[in-house]
Amino acid sequence: VINREDIRRSGATTLPGVLRLAPNLEVAQLSGYAWSISARGFNAPAASNKLLVQIDGRSLFEPVGSSVLWQQVDIPLDTIERIEVVSGPGGSLWGANAVNGVINIITSQAGESRSVQMDVTGGDFRRTAQLQVVTPIGHDASLRIYGQGFNQGPTTPREPGVLASDAW
């Protein structure tokens, strides 16, 4: 289990960066925007359909490519309560995609968040601006809306002085 305090202390800026904290996952960055995450030593873009990934119990499985598109899973890290990672065959308990394991991302209740929050980060590689608004709906419900924009520079140098063309 990766809890909120682990996420805060890690210094990670992306969800795949946080998942590197789990000792039973293999997290590989393929380019500036593409990730391959798997368990039990089967890490390849073609094998990423054997890991069930959920946010609050809802599967992130993308049926066209038969995998999880990690570049589209971009939730604010401070809304994550905990991440439960289960390794091993879980198909009989969790379903078809849980061949190598399960990642269950549990977010905090919207009512526990601040009403308006803005975060701005910057550096040489990645710059991010994020706005989150929480509003109550009735007596027992709240609505959380967030938006984010970022600019990420190129990652791996091909040769000294020449950057890769994978900025995002």
Number of C-alpha atoms within 10 A of each C-alpha: 14 17 13 18 11 14 22 13 8 13 10 16 15 15 18 20 16 19 20 16 17 16 10 17 22 19 19 17 13 12 16 17 15 14 20 21 22 26 25 15 10 16 17 15 16 12 16 22 23 23 29 27 22 18 16 13 11 10 14 16 17 11 9 6 11 14 21 24 15 16 13 10 13 12 15 18 17 13 17 20 16 19 22 14 21 20 18 15 17 18 17 9 8 13 11 13 21 22 20 23 24 25 23 20 20 17 18 14 14 18 16 10 17 12 14 13 12 12 11 12 11 12 9 7 11 15 14 15 14 15 15 18 16 18 16 13 10 7 6 7 11 15 13 17 11 14 13 15 10 13 12 17 17 16 18 13 11 10 8 6 6 9 14 14 14 14 15 13
